[in-house]
Amino acid sequence: MRRLAPSTAQLLLALQLSLSMQASVAQSAAGPDGDCGEVVTVQTHDRSTARYTLARPGPGQAPGGPIALVLLPGGSGYVDLDTNGCAQALKGNSLVRSIPLFRAAGFFTALVDAPSDHQGQDGLGGFRVDKQHAEDLGKVIADLRSRTQASVWIVGTSRGAISAVNAAALLSGSSAPDGVVLTSALMSGQAGMRKAWVAHSVFDLPLESIRVPVLVVGHATDTCIRSPAQRMGEITARSNGAREQVVTVTGGPGGSRASGIAACQGRSPHGFIDQETEVAEGMARFIRGGAY
C-alpha cells in the first residue's frame, strides 16, 4: 500500500498523541488504590457470563469523538480479572501492558475476560472460532457502546486476533465493531496435535466478510512460529476493509534467542517489547482516520 505524505494536520495530531502518551507512560494500568476500572458483567451463551474492565480515558481532551477499544489478549484469553478489574493472569500480554497508553491517547478500554465456562487451562481454546464466541463479543460491544456513546474498535493480539476476526467477520448492527486491529496475528497453525484447536488461525474465518477498516501490525524480528510477519499481507488480500494497512515494525531490542512456540510470549518482539508507545501511537493514528 502506497504511503501518502502526512498533512500538517496529521503531523500536529501525531505530535499531540505522542506528548500525551509520553506524559502518562510511567503510569500503571491501575489507579493509586489498585482500581483498574469498572467491572462489567454481561450475559453470554448458555447461561454463562463474561466480565470486562471498563477504563475511561485519561485527563485531557482527545481529538475527534469518543472511541472505545475492546482488547482481546492472546494465549488462553483468561486474564482472571479481580474485583478491582485488574488482570491476575496474562499480565505480560502486550495489550494488557498498553492499557495506560491507550487511555493516555484518549480511548476508553474494555479488557475482556474469558466467559465463565471457559476459564480452565485451555481457556477459550477452540471456542475462538465458534459463532457463539462472536455473538458473545457482540454483546460486549453493544454494552460498551451503550455505556460510552463511543465508536467501538476490536483489537486482538496473537491468538486474540482469531477472536477479533471472528467478531469483525460475523457481527452486524450495533453489535459489530467499527474497525479491527490485529497485532502479531496467528497466521500459522499446527495440524495433527492432540488438541485440534492448536491448528486454528485467522485464515480459518471468513476474512472476506470484513468491511470495516483493518490494521495489521507485526514485528520483523518476531520468531514466533505462529505469527510469521511475511504473511500479514495475506490477511488484507482476503479482507474487504474500508481502509486497510499492513505495518511491519522494526527496531527495538532485537530478536530474542527463543524460537518456535517459546518466542510467542508477550515480553518479546511478538509483544513489541520496549516499543509499546510507538505501536500504540501508530494504532491511534490509524483508528482516528490517518495512517499508522
N, C-alpha and C positions, 0 to 999 in steps of 0.2 A: 504494500500500500504506500503510495507516494505521500510524503510528509509536506505539509504546507508551511511556509514561513509564518511564525506566530505574529499576530497583530499586536499593536500597543496595548489594547485592552486585555488580551490574553497574557501578555507579559506582566501587566500590573496585577492581574488575578493570581498568576503564579507566584509573584513576589508576596502578595498578601497571604496566600496559603502557606508559603514557606515560613514567613515570620511568625504566623500563628502557631504552626506546629513546633517551631524551634522554642517558642516561649513555653510550650507545655510538654516538651519531650521528657523532662525529668519527672513528670507526674506519674503516679501509679494509676492503674485501671480502677483501683478502689479509692474512695474518699478517705479523709483523715480518720474516720471512725470505722473503716473497713467495709463500708457500704458501697457495693459496686453498681447499684441501681435498683429499680423496682422489679421484683419478681412477679411475672405474669404467668398464669396457668390457663391453657386453652384445652378444650375437649377435642380429642383426636379419634382415631379409628378404634372400633371395637371396644368402646368404653375406656380407652386409655386416655392419658393426659400428657401434655408436653408443656414444659416450662421454658421461658426465655427471660433474660435480663434486659430490661429497657433502661438504657442510659441516655441522658439528654446531652445536647451539645454543650461544650464549654462556654465560658464567657466570651462576649464579643459577637458581632453580627456577621454571619456568613453571607457571601454573595448569593443572590438568587433565592428561590423559595426553599422551604424545608425539605430535607431529604433524609430518609432513614435507610440504614443498611442492615439487612438480615445476614448475620455472619454464621457460616457453616464450617466448622473445623473439620479436619481430616481424621484419620485413624478410625477409632470406633464411633466417633461422634458424641460419645458420652463424656460431657465435661463436668458432671456431678456438681451442679450449682448448689451452693449452700443457701441458708436463709437470707443472707445479705446479697445474694445474686452473684457471688464470686465463684469462679471456676476452681474446683478442687482437683481436677484432672485435666490433662492436655494443656497445662499452663505454658508449655514451650511452643505451642502452636502459633504460627505467625499471625493469624487473625486475632487470637486472644491477646497476644503481646501488643498488637497495634491498636487496640481499642482507645487508649488515650490519644493517639494520633488522629484517629477518625473523629473523635469528639472535638479535638482542638481545631479540626478543619471545618467544624460546624455541622456535623452529621449526628443524628440520632443513631444509636446502635442497638441491635437486638441479637444477643448471643443466645443461640438456640441449643437446648439440650436434647438428648435422645428421648423419645417418648418413654412412658413408664414401663412398657413391656419390651423395651429394647435396651436395657441397661446392664446386661451381663457382660461377659468378657468380650464377645464379638460386637456388642453394641448394635449399631444399625446393620452391619453386615450386608447381606443380600437385600435387605429392605430398601436400600438406597435407590434401587431401580424399580421399585414397586409403585404402581399408580396410587395406592393409598398413602405412600410417603409424600408424593407430590401434593395430594389433597391436604395432608396434614400441614405441610408448609404453606399451602394456600390459606389455611385458617389462621396461621401466624401472621401472614402478610396482611390479610383483611383486618385482623385485630390491631395490628401495628398501625396501619393506615388510618383506622378509625380513631385511635388514641392520639396520633401525632398530626393528622391532616397533612401528611407529607407524601411525596412520591417515594416509592419503595424499590430499592435495588437489592438483588440477592447476590451474595458474594460467597463463593465456595473455594476452599483451598485443598489441594491434594485429593484424598478420597471424597472430601466435601464437595468438590467440583461435580461429581456424579450426581449428588443430590440437587445442586443448583441447576444443572442441565435438565434434570427430570422435571423440576418445577417450571422452569422457563419454557420448556417444550410443551407441557401438557395443560398448564393453567390458563384460564381466561377470565375476563371481567375484573371485578375488584379484588379477586384472589391472585391475580397474575402480577409478577414483578414488572417494573418499568424499565429494567435493564438488568444485565447479568455480568458479573466479573468472575473470571476463572483464573486462579493462580496455581502454578505447579500442578496443573490438572492431571489426573490419572488417565493416561492415554494408551497404556500397555498393561494387559492383564497376564495371568499365568494359568493356562488351562491344565486340567488333569490333577489339580490339587484336591486334597480331602474335602476342603470347603469350596464348593463351586463358585461362590461369590468372589473369590480372590481373582477370578478372571475378568470381573466386570471393569469396564472403563466408560468414559464419556461417549465412546463410539457405539455403545450398546443402546443408546437412546436416540430418539428422532430429532437430531440436531436441526434438520431442515425445517422443523416446525417453529423454530425460534425466529421471531420477527422484531424483537426489541433490540436495543443496542447491545453489542457484545465486545468485551475487552478480555483478551487472553494474555497473561503475563507469565513468563518463566525465566529461569536463570541459566545463562550459558554454561556455568560450571556445576549445574545440578547433575549429580551422578546417580540419582535415584533411578532404578531400572524401570519404575512405573511412570515416570514423567519426563520422557526424552524431549528436550526443548525443540529439537528439529521437527517434531511432528505437530507443533502448535498450529501451523498454517492449515492443517487438515481439518481443524475444528471450524474455522471461518470459511473454509472451502465448502463445507456442508451446510452451515447455518445461513440464515437469510436475514441477518440483523439489519436494522435501520441504519446503524453505524457499526463499523467493525474495525478493530485494530489489534494487531499482534505485536507484542513487545518482548524482546529478549534483553534482560538486564545483564549487565557486565560489571566487573569490578568487585569491590567488597574484599573480604578476607581471602578469597580464592577458594578453589575446590577443597573439599575435605578428603582425607585419606580413605574414608569409608566408601564402599561401593555396593551396588545391588540394593537390597532392602535396607541395609544398615544406613544408607545415605538418605533415606526417606524421612528423616527426622526434622523437627521444626528449627532447631538451632544449627542450621547448616545452609548452604546455598539453596536447598529445597525450600527453606523458610525465609530466604532473603536476610540471613543474619547480618547484623550491622548495617543493613541498607533499608530498614523498615521505614524510615522517614522518607527516603527517596521514592520508594514504591507507593506509600500512602499518598504522597503529593501527586504522583502521576495518576493514580486511580481517581483522586479528587478532581483533577483537571478533566479527565475523560467523562466522569459522571456528570459534571456540570456543563458538558456540551463541547468541550475542546478536545485536543489531542493529548495523549499521555505525555 
